[in-house]
Amino acid sequence: MLSVEGVNQLYGGSHTLWDVAMTVPQGGCTCLMGRNGMGKTTLLKCIMGLLPIASGTMRYAGQDLAPLRAEARAALKIGYVPQGREIFPQLTVEENLRLAVYARPDKSFAILDQIHTLFPVLKSMARRRGGDLSGGQQQQLAIGRALVIEPELLILDEPTEGIQPNIVQEIGDIILRLNREQGLTVLLVEQKLPFARRVATDFRIIDKGRLVADGPMASLDDGLIRRHLTV
């Protein structure tokens, strides 16, 4: 579904991604892993058009992403939940969700019923400002907002960062449900190994801006973890 080939990215005077090549298979849940500062978030931002690439290609469902502005990628049914969530803190929960509706071709608010079913807390807190929610509730709002466009590919950047354990469990349940029952393709960055093993079907490891290992999650062994993931 998503193919990245020979992608290089420069940030100021730094070369941050080096000839990165990887695929995200349709219907899978692929976990992008690596220590802090290795280029994971940079790669996601390149895929979303938030950072330019110096060279290489990125194709989604056969279409070249490079010429497209960031907002055009939502129209391709790519949902994105950035690191830090980036909800609108002064708007209510309902307003955050309703804004996302305008990215839909049909501008239909009926989708919000499905979001409320997935995340009942968003319905019960509809009138509360986003900034007044807990970190876990904000993450649920950010995921719900991304799901408003009914994406075929959902990209999540560290969805469990700073989240209380019970909501981490709920978020994992939602990812599994969407992936296994509805066939949603997922690409996520995740540092928590137990969570990654639970939800992901495949892994990709980035080390110093280079893809150094990949495969089915079951093949992520202790040697790879020691070399590339432990601090």
C-alpha positions in Angstrom: 0.0 0.0 0.0 2.8 2.4 0.9 6.2 2.2 -0.6 9.3 4.3 0.3 12.3 4.0 -1.9 15.7 5.7 -1.5 14.4 8.6 0.6 17.0 11.1 1.8 16.1 14.1 4.0 18.2 17.1 5.0 17.4 19.3 7.9 19.6 22.4 8.0 23.1 21.0 7.7 22.2 17.6 8.9 21.5 14.5 6.8 18.6 12.9 8.8 17.4 10.1 6.5 19.8 8.0 4.4 18.4 6.1 1.4 15.4 4.7 3.4 13.5 2.0 1.7 10.5 0.2 3.2 7.0 -1.0 2.5 3.8 -1.0 4.5 1.7 -3.9 3.3 -2.0 -3.4 2.9 -4.1 -4.7 5.8 -1.1 -5.0 8.1 0.0 -3.1 11.2 3.6 -2.1 10.8 5.7 -0.7 13.7 8.5 1.7 13.0 11.0 1.3 15.8 14.3 2.8 17.0 15.9 4.8 19.7 15.1 8.5 20.2 16.4 10.8 17.5 17.0 8.2 14.9 14.6 9.6 12.3 11.3 7.9 12.9 9.2 11.0 13.3 11.1 12.7 10.5 10.1 9.8 8.1 6.4 10.1 9.1 6.5 13.8 8.5 8.0 13.2 5.1 5.3 10.7 4.2 2.7 13.3 5.3 4.2 16.1 3.4 5.2 18.1 6.5 8.9 17.9 5.6 10.4 17.9 2.1 12.6 15.0 0.9 15.9 15.6 -0.9 15.6 12.6 -3.1 13.8 9.3 -3.4 10.1 8.3 -4.0 7.1 7.7 -1.8 4.1 6.0 -3.4 0.7 5.3 -1.8 -1.7 3.0 -3.6 0.5 3.6 -6.7 0.3 7.4 -6.5 3.4 9.5 -6.2 3.1 11.5 -2.9 6.0 13.9 -3.5 4.1 16.5 -5.6 1.1 16.6 -3.2 0.6 19.2 -0.5 0.1 17.9 3.0 -3.6 18.6 3.0 -4.1 16.6 -0.2 -3.0 13.5 1.6 -6.1 13.4 3.7 -8.1 13.3 0.5 -6.2 10.1 -0.3 -7.6 8.7 2.9 -4.4 8.9 4.9 -5.1 9.7 8.6 -2.3 11.0 10.8 -2.0 11.3 14.6 1.2 13.3 15.3 3.5 13.0 18.3 2.1 15.2 21.0 -1.5 14.9 19.6 -1.8 18.5 18.5 -5.5 18.9 19.2 -7.0 22.4 19.4 -6.9 23.0 23.2 -9.3 25.9 23.2 -11.9 24.2 21.2 -14.3 21.6 22.6 -14.1 17.9 22.0 -17.0 18.1 19.6 -15.5 21.1 17.8 -12.3 19.3 17.3 -14.1 16.4 15.7 -16.4 18.5 13.6 -13.5 20.4 12.1 -12.2 17.2 10.8 -15.5 16.5 9.0 -14.7 19.3 6.5 -11.8 17.1 5.2 -14.4 14.6 4.0 -15.7 14.9 0.5 -19.3 14.5 1.7 -18.9 16.8 4.7 -21.2 14.4 6.6 -21.4 14.6 10.4 -23.0 11.2 10.5 -19.5 9.7 10.9 -19.3 11.2 14.4 -21.7 8.5 15.7 -19.1 5.9 14.8 -16.3 7.8 16.5 -18.5 8.1 19.7 -19.0 4.3 19.5 -15.3 3.7 19.4 -14.5 6.3 22.0 -17.5 6.8 24.3 -15.6 9.2 26.5 -15.6 11.7 23.6 -19.3 11.8 23.6 -19.6 12.2 27.4 -17.0 15.0 27.3 -18.3 16.6 24.0 -18.6 20.1 25.6 -15.3 20.1 27.4 -12.3 21.9 26.0 -9.7 19.7 24.5 -7.0 21.3 26.7 -8.9 20.3 29.8 -8.7 16.5 29.0 -6.2 14.2 30.4 -3.3 13.1 28.2 -5.0 9.7 27.5 -8.3 11.4 26.6 -6.5 13.9 24.3 -4.9 10.9 22.6 -8.3 9.3 22.1 -9.5 12.6 20.7 -6.6 12.8 18.3 -7.2 9.3 17.0 -10.9 9.9 16.7 -10.2 13.0 14.7 -8.0 11.1 12.3 -10.6 8.4 11.9 -13.3 11.0 10.9 -12.0 10.8 7.3 -12.4 7.0 7.3 -8.8 6.5 6.4 -7.5 3.4 4.6 -4.0 4.1 6.1 -3.7 5.3 9.7 -0.3 6.7 10.8 0.3 7.1 14.5 3.4 8.6 16.1 3.9 7.2 19.6 0.3 6.8 20.5 1.1 5.5 24.0 3.6 8.3 25.0 2.7 9.7 28.4 -0.6 7.8 28.6 -1.9 6.0 31.7 -1.9 2.2 31.4 -5.7 1.6 31.2 -6.0 4.0 28.2 -2.9 2.4 26.6 -4.9 -0.9 26.8 -8.0 0.8 25.2 -5.9 2.3 22.4 -4.4 -1.1 21.7 -7.8 -2.7 21.6 -9.0 0.0 19.1 -6.0 -0.5 16.8 -6.5 -4.3 16.8 -10.2 -3.9 16.1 -9.7 -1.5 13.3 -6.8 -3.5 11.8 -8.2 -7.1 12.2 -11.9 -6.5 11.8 -12.1 -3.6 9.4 -8.9 -4.1 7.5 -7.4 -0.7 8.3 -3.7 -0.5 7.4 -1.7 1.0 10.3 1.8 2.4 10.5 2.9 3.4 13.9 6.0 4.6 15.8 6.1 2.9 19.2 8.8 2.7 21.9 6.9 0.3 24.2 7.9 -3.2 23.1 5.0 -5.1 24.8 2.5 -2.8 23.1 4.3 -3.1 19.7 4.4 -6.9 20.0 0.7 -6.9 20.9 -0.6 -4.9 18.0 1.9 -5.0 15.1 2.2 -7.7 12.5 5.6 -6.3 11.1 8.5 -4.2 12.3 10.9 -1.8 10.7 14.0 -0.5 12.6 15.7 2.8 11.9 19.1 3.5 13.4 20.8 6.9 12.7 18.5 7.6 9.8 19.0 4.3 8.0 16.7 1.3 7.9 18.7 -1.5 9.5 16.2 -4.4 10.0 12.7 -5.4 9.1 10.4 -8.5 9.1 7.4 -10.1 10.8 7.0 -9.1 14.5 7.7 -12.7 15.6 11.2 -12.4 14.2 12.2 -9.4 16.4 14.7 -11.2 18.6 16.8 -10.3 21.6 19.9 -9.6 19.4 18.1 -6.9 17.4 16.6 -5.4 20.5 20.0 -5.2 22.2 21.7 -3.7 19.1 19.1 -1.2 18.0 16.4 -0.6 20.7 17.8 -0.8 24.2 19.3 2.4 25.8 
